[in-house]
């Protein structure tokens, strides 16, 4: 039953108003765990693990597509890999639910469960380079606790989701009290929208976001690479916007091996049309410390500025770097260039300085980096320049027709909510979109179509409390609650 509830919870995130729907489902999870819970620690761990396994197997099944359909890995080994990863992540959920085993009480227990969930989710995003994908927070882009994000980030949203779901557990026996507490929680969250910490700056930018819809299988072939380069080069040459963005690895060859004159021609287009071009490429970035030669790079070309380079910093395990001892696993599927050099965490922003306009700065992330809100907030906090918009460049063709694109779109929405900045997403197969500073989708292209999204974006300036403080407030609150919980438990 708990395995099925976990899968239903993961599926609910894909529905309209999924952030609302997940709360009563979570309440059913707590009811089931308490129903079958015993005094044995092993029993409590297994209950939480069963729920987590169902949640991640359904939520991350698209990894099978990249391993088997595109990478050519053996069917059984691909299934085992997805189940093992899901099982590893389910251990964090299992540990979080131990609060129900260790602590007693009713109302205070909800706070302790929420605090425990926050700390384990934080660890899930940190240990072994982190994998915080499929958290509860991103569904809150369409849920009641989205206004928490500018203050306490995604972990703050998670805290209130868990707390509200626990409160809902008492709806049958204490209807008035439970209803009042839920109204207060949601009402408090909604009142936070009365304050904003960022404001519009400068004139809107005209933008074109290019979606090539190139199958990943073609990218591995020389003729496919040449077709892809020709498409994106032509699309950028024909553009008329202030800012033109192409996706991750739009030019899928190392920059030193591109067809003759490619970068020079693109620089000429930028100068002639007074446009700012941003596109993904394989960069040459030899790191003598680890011997890696290539990087996942974004290049920005401007009418008058020197070329801009951003090398991806947070790499995908197995896809972009090989953890020690796992070379055998990577050799089991066909993914060229799966061991990239890592860029520094605090690289400069992309300068957009139109004639007669205020200079604007764009914070660049490449694909997977959009998952890590605390890292993006730290970049915004520590940079000499103040970012005015976010740009994410992605290629999710690896994952076929799955829910991965919508999952990452929600992550981008959460990043905009946390930072109070608009965001642009340029993707190969979707979802290419423009987002407002409140995380709402302003314009988008359909998945698996070739096209150009022509839109405009209003830049913003300022910093939200989350950008200033990061996860410190919600982690401090969670630690304090658990310390008080252990002290209270010892006195009982």
BELNORCOR-V504483 format. One record per run of one state. SS is the DSSP state (a for helix, b for strand, c for the rest). FROM is the first residue (numbers start at 1). TO is the last residue. If there is no record, write none. Layout:
# BELNORCOR-V504483
SS FROM TO
SS FROM TO
This chain:
# BELNORCOR-V504483
c 1 1
a 2 12
c 13 17
a 18 36
c 37 40
a 41 59
c 60 62
a 63 70
c 71 74
a 75 96
c 97 98
a 99 102
c 103 106
a 107 124
c 125 126
a 127 129
c 130 137
a 138 142
c 143 145
a 146 168
c 169 174
a 175 194
c 195 198
b 199 200
c 201 204
b 205 211
c 212 215
a 216 219
c 220 221
a 222 238
c 239 242
b 243 245
c 246 250
b 251 254
a 255 257
c 258 261
a 262 273
c 274 275
b 276 287
c 288 291
b 292 301
c 302 307
b 308 311
c 312 316
b 317 317
c 318 320
b 321 321
c 322 326
a 327 330
c 331 349
b 350 352
c 353 359
b 360 366
a 367 371
c 372 372
a 373 382
c 383 388
b 389 394
c 395 396
a 397 399
c 400 403
a 404 419
c 420 421
b 422 427
c 428 432
b 433 435
c 436 440
b 441 444
c 445 450
b 451 457
c 458 459
b 460 461
c 462 464
a 465 469
c 470 471
a 472 491
c 492 492
